[in-house]
Amino acid sequence: MTILQYEAIFLDFDGVLVESTEIKSRAFRSLYREFGADVVEKVMRHHRSNEGISRLDKISYCHKEFLGVELTEQDLAALGHRYSSVVEDEVVACDWVAGAREFLERHHLRAKLFVASGTPEGELKCIVDRRAMGGYFTGVHGSPRRKDAIAAQALCEHGLAADKALFIGDAMADFRAAQAVGLDFIGRVPAGRDSPFPEGTATVADLTFFTS
């Protein structure tokens, strides 16, 4: 496996560049705590099995399926804002994934790097700017667009071939996006965790693999 063969690299943000996945999990738990432990357990199960997709999609699903509530667009937006207010400062302050900053420094001048995240794009760009990461990326993209659409559009706009592009992600949403566009894929699976990916998927514990 050599990273140098790729002219474009798409990276998920949470859990691939920064250690923020538990921050997001705590936020979901907080959002539903008032509805009781049984609801929280169902919400967390859904959240963890759908990592990498838009939080608004997950909130809408959880309210409908576990609370019997069809959220209006206004109510969904208000819950999304409440969630964002809990997580943004913590994500700005959290640790890098080991090797991530070195990875960006080493590769951003020789390849086009893109963030493809399920985080709302405006919030994502704010976090990237506050962490002084913006200079590494050709593009920073988030929801409501799906990751496969993000990758396909970026390849088209920059005249890049799918077989010269890689997606590094930590969730099945990332794996499926890579498959849909025809990108190679490497999963980030922290040490001691079970891989969520199909057997035979290339994985790394962190990004020091590419910098050591």
Order of alpha helices (4+ residues) and beta strands (2+ residues): beta-alpha-alpha-alpha-alpha-alpha-beta-alpha-beta-alpha-beta-alpha-beta-beta
